[in-house]
């Protein structure tokens, strides 16, 4: 679909056998899953790779809100790099270390 999305077009969109994307002219799009879920996503590039930022599910996040949040989300993703693969891997490592420390503390408290 070219041009701007409308609320009527979004409501009338039906799921297909594969996920499909309805773009709103820029990097904002609505992804419709085969199960019928509709998610707002924002496409951006970081480190030369395409990344996607989720802005929420339709209809909880209406078109007007997603369009308003898209520039802010894109700016934050570029500025802070918080959605890069490196940042995500770092957060996972920290969470695993925290879990390990908590389990060790539980074992130490038993003795």
Helices and strands as residue ranges (DSSP letters): H 7-12, E 20-23, E 28-32, E 38-46, E 49-57, H 63-80, H 85-110
